């Protein structure tokens, strides 16, 4: 039967062997991934959900349109008139006020 010291030495040797195997498997996996990225023309940022490195055919993003403010509340709140009515306006409408009162 093996002694405690012998078993401990075997365990340490196995752990060292496992760590070396893990390092070599990681290196192989990284090499495979880099090869696939190169084949597909991807960058590591593409995997993180970043912008694509390939430019669009139309020349890029269009500038965003600034929507003018149409309504202003009594406390300086604003609303463009698009989307759901804001809480401040909904509350005032419940009190009997009219939307037209807040037109700018």
Number of C-alpha atoms within 10 A of each C-alpha: 4 7 8 9 9 11 11 12 12 12 12 12 12 12 12 12 11 12 12 12 12 12 11 12 12 12 12 12 12 12 12 12 13 15 12 12 15 11 9 9 12 15 15 11 11 13 11 8 8 10 11 13 11 8 10 9 6 7 7 8 8 7 6 6 6 7 10 9 13 14 18 17 16 10 7 7 11 18 20 14 14 10 7 8 12 13 9 14 21 13 12 14 12 9 9 8 13 12 14 9 10 15 15 10
